[in-house]
């Protein structure tokens, strides 16, 4: 199975990437800064993109069987500013 993951640079996202890789699946992860993705695995492809800009995801997501989202906001409880996420 080919799985597309958004939010792979956070704590939950790292786990969401690790589990399918361990099960033998292929994973494509999107990150604004690909070097922030800490996994290095032959089944992992990291692409540069922004979830707020659909066109940056279209090509990478096209051949995937599933999409998993691990998006979150760091420090949400302590940050009263509104978010667009």
PDB file of N, CA, C and O in Angstrom:
ATOM      1  N   UNK A   1       0.842  -1.177   0.000  1.00  0.00           N
ATOM      2  CA  UNK A   1       0.000   0.000   0.000  1.00  0.00           C
ATOM      3  C   UNK A   1       0.888   1.240   0.000  1.00  0.00           C
ATOM      4  O   UNK A   1       1.948   1.255   0.625  1.00  0.00           O
ATOM      5  N   UNK A   2       0.453   2.265  -0.695  1.00  0.00           N
ATOM      6  CA  UNK A   2       1.155   3.552  -0.730  1.00  0.00           C
ATOM      7  C   UNK A   2       0.360   4.553   0.104  1.00  0.00           C
ATOM      8  O   UNK A   2      -0.814   4.807  -0.165  1.00  0.00           O
ATOM      9  N   UNK A   3       1.008   5.111   1.106  1.00  0.00           N
ATOM     10  CA  UNK A   3       0.331   5.986   2.065  1.00  0.00           C
ATOM     11  C   UNK A   3       0.958   7.375   2.012  1.00  0.00           C
ATOM     12  O   UNK A   3       2.180   7.521   1.987  1.00  0.00           O
ATOM     13  N   UNK A   4       0.104   8.383   1.995  1.00  0.00           N
ATOM     14  CA  UNK A   4       0.525   9.782   1.994  1.00  0.00           C
ATOM     15  C   UNK A   4       0.271  10.340   3.393  1.00  0.00           C
ATOM     16  O   UNK A   4      -0.833  10.210   3.923  1.00  0.00           O
ATOM     17  N   UNK A   5       1.287  10.961   3.992  1.00  0.00           N
ATOM     18  CA  UNK A   5       1.165  11.484   5.354  1.00  0.00           C
ATOM     19  C   UNK A   5       1.447  12.977   5.371  1.00  0.00           C
ATOM     20  O   UNK A   5       2.455  13.439   4.835  1.00  0.00           O
ATOM     21  N   UNK A   6       0.548  13.722   5.990  1.00  0.00           N
ATOM     22  CA  UNK A   6       0.790  15.143   6.253  1.00  0.00           C
ATOM     23  C   UNK A   6       0.970  15.307   7.759  1.00  0.00           C
ATOM     24  O   UNK A   6       0.302  14.639   8.549  1.00  0.00           O
ATOM     25  N   UNK A   7       1.865  16.189   8.144  1.00  0.00           N
ATOM     26  CA  UNK A   7       2.135  16.410   9.563  1.00  0.00           C
ATOM     27  C   UNK A   7       3.182  15.469  10.126  1.00  0.00           C
ATOM     28  O   UNK A   7       3.158  15.166  11.319  1.00  0.00           O
ATOM     29  N   UNK A   8       4.102  15.000   9.293  1.00  0.00           N
ATOM     30  CA  UNK A   8       5.071  13.979   9.696  1.00  0.00           C
ATOM     31  C   UNK A   8       6.210  14.502  10.568  1.00  0.00           C
ATOM     32  O   UNK A   8       6.986  13.707  11.097  1.00  0.00           O
ATOM     33  N   UNK A   9       6.326  15.812  10.730  1.00  0.00           N
ATOM     34  CA  UNK A   9       7.451  16.340  11.499  1.00  0.00           C
ATOM     35  C   UNK A   9       7.153  16.440  12.989  1.00  0.00           C
ATOM     36  O   UNK A   9       8.075  16.642  13.778  1.00  0.00           O
ATOM     37  N   UNK A  10       5.913  16.307  13.393  1.00  0.00           N
ATOM     38  CA  UNK A  10       5.555  16.366  14.803  1.00  0.00           C
ATOM     39  C   UNK A  10       5.664  15.000  15.469  1.00  0.00           C
ATOM     40  O   UNK A  10       5.940  14.000  14.806  1.00  0.00           O
ATOM     41  N   UNK A  11       5.450  14.961  16.756  1.00  0.00           N
ATOM     42  CA  UNK A  11       5.566  13.720  17.518  1.00  0.00           C
ATOM     43  C   UNK A  11       4.620  12.630  17.047  1.00  0.00           C
ATOM     44  O   UNK A  11       5.044  11.496  16.825  1.00  0.00           O
ATOM     45  N   UNK A  12       3.354  12.956  16.894  1.00  0.00           N
ATOM     46  CA  UNK A  12       2.383  11.975  16.404  1.00  0.00           C
ATOM     47  C   UNK A  12       2.684  11.636  14.952  1.00  0.00           C
ATOM     48  O   UNK A  12       2.582  10.477  14.550  1.00  0.00           O
ATOM     49  N   UNK A  13       3.050  12.630  14.169  1.00  0.00           N
ATOM     50  CA  UNK A  13       3.369  12.398  12.761  1.00  0.00           C
ATOM     51  C   UNK A  13       4.515  11.426  12.568  1.00  0.00           C
ATOM     52  O   UNK A  13       4.475  10.591  11.664  1.00  0.00           O
ATOM     53  N   UNK A  14       5.535  11.523  13.405  1.00  0.00           N
ATOM     54  CA  UNK A  14       6.655  10.581  13.312  1.00  0.00           C
ATOM     55  C   UNK A  14       6.176   9.154  13.532  1.00  0.00           C
ATOM     56  O   UNK A  14       6.628   8.234  12.850  1.00  0.00           O
ATOM     57  N   UNK A  15       5.280   8.967  14.464  1.00  0.00           N
ATOM     58  CA  UNK A  15       4.722   7.639  14.736  1.00  0.00           C
ATOM     59  C   UNK A  15       3.834   7.166  13.578  1.00  0.00           C
ATOM     60  O   UNK A  15       3.851   5.989  13.217  1.00  0.00           O
ATOM     61  N   UNK A  16       3.068   8.083  13.007  1.00  0.00           N
ATOM     62  CA  UNK A  16       2.198   7.756  11.872  1.00  0.00           C
ATOM     63  C   UNK A  16       3.024   7.327  10.657  1.00  0.00           C
ATOM     64  O   UNK A  16       2.557   6.519   9.854  1.00  0.00           O
ATOM     65  N   UNK A  17       4.218   7.843  10.514  1.00  0.00           N
ATOM     66  CA  UNK A  17       5.111   7.426   9.429  1.00  0.00           C
ATOM     67  C   UNK A  17       5.778   6.091   9.770  1.00  0.00           C
ATOM     68  O   UNK A  17       5.882   5.207   8.918  1.00  0.00           O
ATOM     69  N   UNK A  18       6.220   5.953  10.995  1.00  0.00           N
ATOM     70  CA  UNK A  18       6.987   4.776  11.396  1.00  0.00           C
ATOM     71  C   UNK A  18       6.187   3.476  11.300  1.00  0.00           C
ATOM     72  O   UNK A  18       6.713   2.466  10.834  1.00  0.00           O
ATOM     73  N   UNK A  19       4.946   3.487  11.728  1.00  0.00           N
ATOM     74  CA  UNK A  19       4.161   2.256  11.768  1.00  0.00           C
ATOM     75  C   UNK A  19       3.919   1.633  10.392  1.00  0.00           C
ATOM     76  O   UNK A  19       4.143   0.431  10.245  1.00  0.00           O
ATOM     77  N   UNK A  20       3.475   2.375   9.379  1.00  0.00           N
ATOM     78  CA  UNK A  20       3.305   1.731   8.072  1.00  0.00           C
ATOM     79  C   UNK A  20       4.629   1.296   7.444  1.00  0.00           C
ATOM     80  O   UNK A  20       4.674   0.283   6.746  1.00  0.00           O
ATOM     81  N   UNK A  21       5.706   2.046   7.683  1.00  0.00           N
ATOM     82  CA  UNK A  21       7.010   1.631   7.166  1.00  0.00           C
ATOM     83  C   UNK A  21       7.407   0.289   7.773  1.00  0.00           C
ATOM     84  O   UNK A  21       7.896  -0.594   7.068  1.00  0.00           O
ATOM     85  N   UNK A  22       7.200   0.136   9.075  1.00  0.00           N
ATOM     86  CA  UNK A  22       7.538  -1.114   9.763  1.00  0.00           C
ATOM     87  C   UNK A  22       6.708  -2.286   9.243  1.00  0.00           C
ATOM     88  O   UNK A  22       7.143  -3.437   9.289  1.00  0.00           O
ATOM     89  N   UNK A  23       5.506  -1.978   8.746  1.00  0.00           N
ATOM     90  CA  UNK A  23       4.631  -3.019   8.201  1.00  0.00           C
ATOM     91  C   UNK A  23       4.904  -3.294   6.724  1.00  0.00           C
ATOM     92  O   UNK A  23       4.223  -4.117   6.113  1.00  0.00           O
ATOM     93  N   UNK A  24       5.888  -2.616   6.150  1.00  0.00           N
ATOM     94  CA  UNK A  24       6.275  -2.875   4.769  1.00  0.00           C
ATOM     95  C   UNK A  24       5.596  -2.016   3.720  1.00  0.00           C
ATOM     96  O   UNK A  24       5.728  -2.285   2.526  1.00  0.00           O
ATOM     97  N   UNK A  25       4.875  -0.994   4.138  1.00  0.00           N
ATOM     98  CA  UNK A  25       4.206  -0.104   3.190  1.00  0.00           C
ATOM     99  C   UNK A  25       5.168   0.985   2.703  1.00  0.00           C
ATOM    100  O   UNK A  25       6.190   1.251   3.335  1.00  0.00           O
ATOM    101  N   UNK A  26       4.835   1.593   1.597  1.00  0.00           N
ATOM    102  CA  UNK A  26       5.555   2.755   1.085  1.00  0.00           C
ATOM    103  C   UNK A  26       4.866   3.997   1.636  1.00  0.00           C
ATOM    104  O   UNK A  26       3.638   4.053   1.700  1.00  0.00           O
ATOM    105  N   UNK A  27       5.650   4.987   2.031  1.00  0.00           N
ATOM    106  CA  UNK A  27       5.090   6.216   2.602  1.00  0.00           C
ATOM    107  C   UNK A  27       5.672   7.417   1.871  1.00  0.00           C
ATOM    108  O   UNK A  27       6.881   7.509   1.660  1.00  0.00           O
ATOM    109  N   UNK A  28       4.796   8.330   1.491  1.00  0.00           N
ATOM    110  CA  UNK A  28       5.197   9.640   0.983  1.00  0.00           C
ATOM    111  C   UNK A  28       4.766  10.654   2.016  1.00  0.00           C
ATOM    112  O   UNK A  28       3.603  10.680   2.421  1.00  0.00           O
ATOM    113  N   UNK A  29       5.690  11.483   2.443  1.00  0.00           N
ATOM    114  CA  UNK A  29       5.410  12.497   3.442  1.00  0.00           C
ATOM    115  C   UNK A  29       5.658  13.867   2.844  1.00  0.00           C
ATOM    116  O   UNK A  29       6.599  14.054   2.072  1.00  0.00           O
ATOM    117  N   UNK A  30       4.827  14.814   3.193  1.00  0.00           N
ATOM    118  CA  UNK A  30       5.005  16.186   2.739  1.00  0.00           C
ATOM    119  C   UNK A  30       5.431  17.037   3.925  1.00  0.00           C
ATOM    120  O   UNK A  30       4.934  16.872   5.039  1.00  0.00           O
ATOM    121  N   UNK A  31       6.361  17.950   3.666  1.00  0.00           N
ATOM    122  CA  UNK A  31       6.816  18.866   4.711  1.00  0.00           C
ATOM    123  C   UNK A  31       7.218  20.178   4.067  1.00  0.00           C
ATOM    124  O   UNK A  31       7.773  20.199   2.968  1.00  0.00           O
ATOM    125  N   UNK A  32       6.934  21.272   4.758  1.00  0.00           N
ATOM    126  CA  UNK A  32       7.415  22.566   4.256  1.00  0.00           C
ATOM    127  C   UNK A  32       8.933  22.561   4.199  1.00  0.00           C
ATOM    128  O   UNK A  32       9.532  23.116   3.279  1.00  0.00           O
ATOM    129  N   UNK A  33       9.547  21.929   5.189  1.00  0.00           N
ATOM    130  CA  UNK A  33      11.001  21.809   5.247  1.00  0.00           C
ATOM    131  C   UNK A  33      11.332  20.316   5.323  1.00  0.00           C
ATOM    132  O   UNK A  33      11.343  19.749   6.415  1.00  0.00           O
ATOM    133  N   UNK A  34      11.601  19.674   4.191  1.00  0.00           N
ATOM    134  CA  UNK A  34      11.826  18.225   4.182  1.00  0.00           C
ATOM    135  C   UNK A  34      12.917  17.751   5.136  1.00  0.00           C
ATOM    136  O   UNK A  34      12.832  16.631   5.639  1.00  0.00           O
ATOM    137  N   UNK A  35      13.928  18.556   5.400  1.00  0.00           N
ATOM    138  CA  UNK A  35      14.988  18.133   6.322  1.00  0.00           C
ATOM    139  C   UNK A  35      14.482  17.981   7.761  1.00  0.00           C
ATOM    140  O   UNK A  35      15.170  17.393   8.596  1.00  0.00           O
ATOM    141  N   UNK A  36      13.286  18.507   8.057  1.00  0.00           N
ATOM    142  CA  UNK A  36      12.703  18.351   9.393  1.00  0.00           C
ATOM    143  C   UNK A  36      12.142  16.948   9.624  1.00  0.00           C
ATOM    144  O   UNK A  36      11.900  16.565  10.768  1.00  0.00           O
ATOM    145  N   UNK A  37      11.935  16.180   8.559  1.00  0.00           N
ATOM    146  CA  UNK A  37      11.441  14.803   8.700  1.00  0.00           C
ATOM    147  C   UNK A  37      12.616  13.954   9.162  1.00  0.00           C
ATOM    148  O   UNK A  37      13.626  13.846   8.467  1.00  0.00           O
ATOM    149  N   UNK A  38      12.479  13.356  10.333  1.00  0.00           N
ATOM    150  CA  UNK A  38      13.599  12.674  10.963  1.00  0.00           C
ATOM    151  C   UNK A  38      13.751  11.215  10.552  1.00  0.00           C
ATOM    152  O   UNK A  38      14.753  10.588  10.894  1.00  0.00           O
ATOM    153  N   UNK A  39      12.798  10.666   9.837  1.00  0.00           N
ATOM    154  CA  UNK A  39      12.896   9.277   9.397  1.00  0.00           C
ATOM    155  C   UNK A  39      13.778   9.164   8.161  1.00  0.00           C
ATOM    156  O   UNK A  39      13.756  10.022   7.280  1.00  0.00           O
ATOM    157  N   UNK A  40      14.538   8.107   8.119  1.00  0.00           N
ATOM    158  CA  UNK A  40      15.324   7.775   6.939  1.00  0.00           C
ATOM    159  C   UNK A  40      15.090   6.293   6.694  1.00  0.00           C
ATOM    160  O   UNK A  40      15.542   5.447   7.465  1.00  0.00           O
ATOM    161  N   UNK A  41      14.390   5.991   5.629  1.00  0.00           N
ATOM    162  CA  UNK A  41      13.994   4.612   5.343  1.00  0.00           C
ATOM    163  C   UNK A  41      13.842   4.483   3.838  1.00  0.00           C
ATOM    164  O   UNK A  41      13.386   5.417   3.177  1.00  0.00           O
ATOM    165  N   UNK A  42      14.218   3.335   3.292  1.00  0.00           N
ATOM    166  CA  UNK A  42      14.130   3.157   1.837  1.00  0.00           C
ATOM    167  C   UNK A  42      12.691   3.214   1.325  1.00  0.00           C
ATOM    168  O   UNK A  42      12.473   3.480   0.143  1.00  0.00           O
ATOM    169  N   UNK A  43      11.710   2.970   2.189  1.00  0.00           N
ATOM    170  CA  UNK A  43      10.304   3.029   1.789  1.00  0.00           C
ATOM    171  C   UNK A  43       9.672   4.395   1.955  1.00  0.00           C
ATOM    172  O   UNK A  43       8.477   4.560   1.707  1.00  0.00           O
ATOM    173  N   UNK A  44      10.466   5.386   2.375  1.00  0.00           N
ATOM    174  CA  UNK A  44       9.950   6.730   2.637  1.00  0.00           C
ATOM    175  C   UNK A  44      10.434   7.712   1.590  1.00  0.00           C
ATOM    176  O   UNK A  44      11.628   7.809   1.307  1.00  0.00           O
ATOM    177  N   UNK A  45       9.488   8.434   1.022  1.00  0.00           N
ATOM    178  CA  UNK A  45       9.796   9.545   0.123  1.00  0.00           C
ATOM    179  C   UNK A  45       9.276  10.813   0.783  1.00  0.00           C
ATOM    180  O   UNK A  45       8.117  10.870   1.195  1.00  0.00           O
ATOM    181  N   UNK A  46      10.120  11.823   0.887  1.00  0.00           N
ATOM    182  CA  UNK A  46       9.721  13.099   1.479  1.00  0.00           C
ATOM    183  C   UNK A  46       9.697  14.139   0.373  1.00  0.00           C
ATOM    184  O   UNK A  46      10.668  14.298  -0.365  1.00  0.00           O
ATOM    185  N   UNK A  47       8.572  14.848   0.265  1.00  0.00           N
ATOM    186  CA  UNK A  47       8.438  15.891  -0.744  1.00  0.00           C
ATOM    187  C   UNK A  47       8.197  17.229  -0.061  1.00  0.00           C
ATOM    188  O   UNK A  47       7.618  17.289   1.024  1.00  0.00           O
ATOM    189  N   UNK A  48       8.639  18.285  -0.696  1.00  0.00           N
ATOM    190  CA  UNK A  48       8.435  19.629  -0.165  1.00  0.00           C
ATOM    191  C   UNK A  48       7.061  20.115  -0.592  1.00  0.00           C
ATOM    192  O   UNK A  48       6.696  19.998  -1.761  1.00  0.00           O
ATOM    193  N   UNK A  49       6.297  20.657   0.346  1.00  0.00           N
ATOM    194  CA  UNK A  49       4.972  21.186   0.036  1.00  0.00           C
ATOM    195  C   UNK A  49       4.358  21.842   1.257  1.00  0.00           C
ATOM    196  O   UNK A  49       4.948  21.852   2.338  1.00  0.00           O
ATOM    197  N   UNK A  50       3.176  22.386   1.073  1.00  0.00           N
ATOM    198  CA  UNK A  50       2.466  23.093   2.132  1.00  0.00           C
ATOM    199  C   UNK A  50       1.001  22.674   2.062  1.00  0.00           C
ATOM    200  O   UNK A  50       0.365  22.824   1.019  1.00  0.00           O
ATOM    201  N   UNK A  51       0.461  22.152   3.158  1.00  0.00           N
ATOM    202  CA  UNK A  51      -0.918  21.670   3.152  1.00  0.00           C
ATOM    203  C   UNK A  51      -1.932  22.779   2.900  1.00  0.00           C
ATOM    204  O   UNK A  51      -3.084  22.503   2.567  1.00  0.00           O
ATOM    205  N   UNK A  52      -1.517  24.013   3.055  1.00  0.00           N
ATOM    206  CA  UNK A  52      -2.417  25.132   2.796  1.00  0.00           C
ATOM    207  C   UNK A  52      -2.418  25.522   1.317  1.00  0.00           C
ATOM    208  O   UNK A  52      -3.166  26.407   0.902  1.00  0.00           O
ATOM    209  N   UNK A  53      -1.569  24.850   0.523  1.00  0.00           N
ATOM    210  CA  UNK A  53      -1.504  25.101  -0.918  1.00  0.00           C
ATOM    211  C   UNK A  53      -1.677  23.765  -1.639  1.00  0.00           C
ATOM    212  O   UNK A  53      -0.707  23.041  -1.864  1.00  0.00           O
ATOM    213  N   UNK A  54      -2.899  23.453  -1.993  1.00  0.00           N
ATOM    214  CA  UNK A  54      -3.246  22.158  -2.589  1.00  0.00           C
ATOM    215  C   UNK A  54      -2.374  21.798  -3.780  1.00  0.00           C
ATOM    216  O   UNK A  54      -1.999  20.637  -3.946  1.00  0.00           O
ATOM    217  N   UNK A  55      -2.049  22.775  -4.607  1.00  0.00           N
ATOM    218  CA  UNK A  55      -1.254  22.483  -5.804  1.00  0.00           C
ATOM    219  C   UNK A  55       0.125  21.917  -5.464  1.00  0.00           C
ATOM    220  O   UNK A  55       0.732  21.248  -6.300  1.00  0.00           O
ATOM    221  N   UNK A  56       0.629  22.167  -4.264  1.00  0.00           N
ATOM    222  CA  UNK A  56       1.930  21.622  -3.880  1.00  0.00           C
ATOM    223  C   UNK A  56       1.843  20.149  -3.481  1.00  0.00           C
ATOM    224  O   UNK A  56       2.870  19.492  -3.307  1.00  0.00           O
ATOM    225  N   UNK A  57       0.624  19.629  -3.335  1.00  0.00           N
ATOM    226  CA  UNK A  57       0.422  18.240  -2.920  1.00  0.00           C
ATOM    227  C   UNK A  57      -0.079  17.340  -4.038  1.00  0.00           C
ATOM    228  O   UNK A  57       0.087  16.122  -3.977  1.00  0.00           O
ATOM    229  N   UNK A  58      -0.683  17.921  -5.047  1.00  0.00           N
ATOM    230  CA  UNK A  58      -1.409  17.174  -6.073  1.00  0.00           C
ATOM    231  C   UNK A  58      -0.590  16.056  -6.704  1.00  0.00           C
ATOM    232  O   UNK A  58      -1.067  14.923  -6.776  1.00  0.00           O
ATOM    233  N   UNK A  59       0.605  16.332  -7.153  1.00  0.00           N
ATOM    234  CA  UNK A  59       1.417  15.323  -7.830  1.00  0.00           C
ATOM    235  C   UNK A  59       1.820  14.190  -6.881  1.00  0.00           C
ATOM    236  O   UNK A  59       1.748  13.018  -7.250  1.00  0.00           O
ATOM    237  N   UNK A  60       2.237  14.531  -5.682  1.00  0.00           N
ATOM    238  CA  UNK A  60       2.706  13.528  -4.729  1.00  0.00           C
ATOM    239  C   UNK A  60       1.588  12.620  -4.227  1.00  0.00           C
ATOM    240  O   UNK A  60       1.828  11.455  -3.912  1.00  0.00           O
ATOM    241  N   UNK A  61       0.391  13.140  -4.154  1.00  0.00           N
ATOM    242  CA  UNK A  61      -0.735  12.372  -3.613  1.00  0.00           C
ATOM    243  C   UNK A  61      -1.416  11.495  -4.677  1.00  0.00           C
ATOM    244  O   UNK A  61      -2.177  10.589  -4.339  1.00  0.00           O
ATOM    245  N   UNK A  62      -1.145  11.763  -5.941  1.00  0.00           N
ATOM    246  CA  UNK A  62      -1.864  11.126  -7.045  1.00  0.00           C
ATOM    247  C   UNK A  62      -1.787   9.606  -7.046  1.00  0.00           C
ATOM    248  O   UNK A  62      -2.782   8.959  -7.372  1.00  0.00           O
ATOM    249  N   UNK A  63      -0.671   9.016  -6.701  1.00  0.00           N
ATOM    250  CA  UNK A  63      -0.517   7.564  -6.776  1.00  0.00           C
ATOM    251  C   UNK A  63      -0.652   6.859  -5.432  1.00  0.00           C
ATOM    252  O   UNK A  63      -0.265   5.697  -5.306  1.00  0.00           O
ATOM    253  N   UNK A  64      -1.189   7.534  -4.438  1.00  0.00           N
ATOM    254  CA  UNK A  64      -1.306   6.944  -3.107  1.00  0.00           C
ATOM    255  C   UNK A  64      -2.673   6.294  -2.910  1.00  0.00           C
ATOM    256  O   UNK A  64      -3.670   6.710  -3.501  1.00  0.00           O
ATOM    257  N   UNK A  65      -2.695   5.267  -2.066  1.00  0.00           N
ATOM    258  CA  UNK A  65      -3.928   4.540  -1.764  1.00  0.00           C
ATOM    259  C   UNK A  65      -4.673   5.114  -0.571  1.00  0.00           C
ATOM    260  O   UNK A  65      -5.885   4.932  -0.449  1.00  0.00           O
ATOM    261  N   UNK A  66      -3.957   5.808   0.312  1.00  0.00           N
ATOM    262  CA  UNK A  66      -4.571   6.349   1.527  1.00  0.00           C
ATOM    263  C   UNK A  66      -3.860   7.635   1.919  1.00  0.00           C
ATOM    264  O   UNK A  66      -2.692   7.843   1.593  1.00  0.00           O
ATOM    265  N   UNK A  67      -4.583   8.488   2.622  1.00  0.00           N
ATOM    266  CA  UNK A  67      -4.023   9.740   3.143  1.00  0.00           C
ATOM    267  C   UNK A  67      -4.251   9.750   4.645  1.00  0.00           C
ATOM    268  O   UNK A  67      -5.368   9.541   5.119  1.00  0.00           O
ATOM    269  N   UNK A  68      -3.177   9.997   5.387  1.00  0.00           N
ATOM    270  CA  UNK A  68      -3.266  10.108   6.842  1.00  0.00           C
ATOM    271  C   UNK A  68      -2.829  11.508   7.250  1.00  0.00           C
ATOM    272  O   UNK A  68      -1.822  12.023   6.764  1.00  0.00           O
ATOM    273  N   UNK A  69      -3.594  12.112   8.143  1.00  0.00           N
ATOM    274  CA  UNK A  69      -3.260  13.447   8.618  1.00  0.00           C
ATOM    275  C   UNK A  69      -2.879  13.396  10.091  1.00  0.00           C
ATOM    276  O   UNK A  69      -3.614  12.865  10.924  1.00  0.00           O
ATOM    277  N   UNK A  70      -1.723  13.957  10.390  1.00  0.00           N
ATOM    278  CA  UNK A  70      -1.272  14.096  11.769  1.00  0.00           C
ATOM    279  C   UNK A  70      -1.024  15.576  12.060  1.00  0.00           C
ATOM    280  O   UNK A  70      -0.145  15.933  12.843  1.00  0.00           O
ATOM    281  N   UNK A  71      -1.810  16.417  11.418  1.00  0.00           N
ATOM    282  CA  UNK A  71      -1.647  17.861  11.602  1.00  0.00           C
ATOM    283  C   UNK A  71      -2.093  18.281  12.992  1.00  0.00           C
ATOM    284  O   UNK A  71      -3.067  17.758  13.533  1.00  0.00           O
ATOM    285  N   UNK A  72      -1.385  19.209  13.547  1.00  0.00           N
ATOM    286  CA  UNK A  72      -1.751  19.746  14.845  1.00  0.00           C
ATOM    287  C   UNK A  72      -1.109  21.104  15.035  1.00  0.00           C
ATOM    288  O   UNK A  72      -0.317  21.557  14.209  1.00  0.00           O
ATOM    289  N   UNK A  73      -1.457  21.733  16.116  1.00  0.00           N
ATOM    290  CA  UNK A  73      -0.931  23.057  16.425  1.00  0.00           C
ATOM    291  C   UNK A  73      -0.134  22.948  17.717  1.00  0.00           C
ATOM    292  O   UNK A  73      -0.678  22.572  18.756  1.00  0.00           O
ATOM    293  N   UNK A  74       1.137  23.272  17.656  1.00  0.00           N
ATOM    294  CA  UNK A  74       1.989  23.192  18.835  1.00  0.00           C
ATOM    295  C   UNK A  74       1.629  24.318  19.797  1.00  0.00           C
ATOM    296  O   UNK A  74       1.521  25.477  19.397  1.00  0.00           O
ATOM    297  N   UNK A  75       1.448  23.973  21.050  1.00  0.00           N
ATOM    298  CA  UNK A  75       1.174  24.973  22.074  1.00  0.00           C
ATOM    299  C   UNK A  75      -0.201  25.611  21.963  1.00  0.00           C
ATOM    300  O   UNK A  75      -0.379  26.753  22.387  1.00  0.00           O
ATOM    301  N   UNK A  76      -1.177  24.905  21.403  1.00  0.00           N
ATOM    302  CA  UNK A  76      -2.505  25.468  21.177  1.00  0.00           C
ATOM    303  C   UNK A  76      -3.134  26.020  22.457  1.00  0.00           C
ATOM    304  O   UNK A  76      -3.698  27.114  22.437  1.00  0.00           O
ATOM    305  N   UNK A  77      -3.050  25.302  23.545  1.00  0.00           N
ATOM    306  CA  UNK A  77      -3.681  25.742  24.800  1.00  0.00           C
ATOM    307  C   UNK A  77      -3.054  27.011  25.355  1.00  0.00           C
ATOM    308  O   UNK A  77      -3.725  27.804  26.015  1.00  0.00           O
ATOM    309  N   UNK A  78      -1.771  27.200  25.090  1.00  0.00           N
ATOM    310  CA  UNK A  78      -1.065  28.365  25.619  1.00  0.00           C
ATOM    311  C   UNK A  78      -0.959  29.494  24.603  1.00  0.00           C
ATOM    312  O   UNK A  78      -0.307  30.507  24.858  1.00  0.00           O
ATOM    313  N   UNK A  79      -1.601  29.320  23.450  1.00  0.00           N
ATOM    314  CA  UNK A  79      -1.497  30.320  22.388  1.00  0.00           C
ATOM    315  C   UNK A  79      -2.909  30.771  22.004  1.00  0.00           C
ATOM    316  O   UNK A  79      -3.574  30.087  21.227  1.00  0.00           O
ATOM    317  N   UNK A  80      -3.371  31.885  22.519  1.00  0.00           N
ATOM    318  CA  UNK A  80      -4.739  32.327  22.251  1.00  0.00           C
ATOM    319  C   UNK A  80      -4.950  32.921  20.867  1.00  0.00           C
ATOM    320  O   UNK A  80      -6.074  33.289  20.525  1.00  0.00           O
ATOM    321  N   UNK A  81      -3.885  33.024  20.054  1.00  0.00           N
ATOM    322  CA  UNK A  81      -4.034  33.594  18.718  1.00  0.00           C
ATOM    323  C   UNK A  81      -4.867  32.666  17.835  1.00  0.00           C
ATOM    324  O   UNK A  81      -4.749  31.445  17.936  1.00  0.00           O
ATOM    325  N   UNK A  82      -5.697  33.230  16.980  1.00  0.00           N
ATOM    326  CA  UNK A  82      -6.466  32.385  16.060  1.00  0.00           C
ATOM    327  C   UNK A  82      -5.545  31.730  15.022  1.00  0.00           C
ATOM    328  O   UNK A  82      -4.463  32.234  14.720  1.00  0.00           O
ATOM    329  N   UNK A  83      -5.997  30.617  14.499  1.00  0.00           N
ATOM    330  CA  UNK A  83      -5.226  29.899  13.501  1.00  0.00           C
ATOM    331  C   UNK A  83      -6.084  29.651  12.271  1.00  0.00           C
ATOM    332  O   UNK A  83      -7.310  29.598  12.368  1.00  0.00           O
ATOM    333  N   UNK A  84      -5.460  29.502  11.136  1.00  0.00           N
ATOM    334  CA  UNK A  84      -6.205  29.184   9.908  1.00  0.00           C
ATOM    335  C   UNK A  84      -6.189  27.698   9.621  1.00  0.00           C
ATOM    336  O   UNK A  84      -6.810  27.245   8.659  1.00  0.00           O
ATOM    337  N   UNK A  85      -5.484  26.930  10.445  1.00  0.00           N
ATOM    338  CA  UNK A  85      -5.417  25.490  10.246  1.00  0.00           C
ATOM    339  C   UNK A  85      -6.722  24.887  10.692  1.00  0.00           C
ATOM    340  O   UNK A  85      -6.898  23.671  10.616  1.00  0.00           O
TER     341      UNK A  85
END
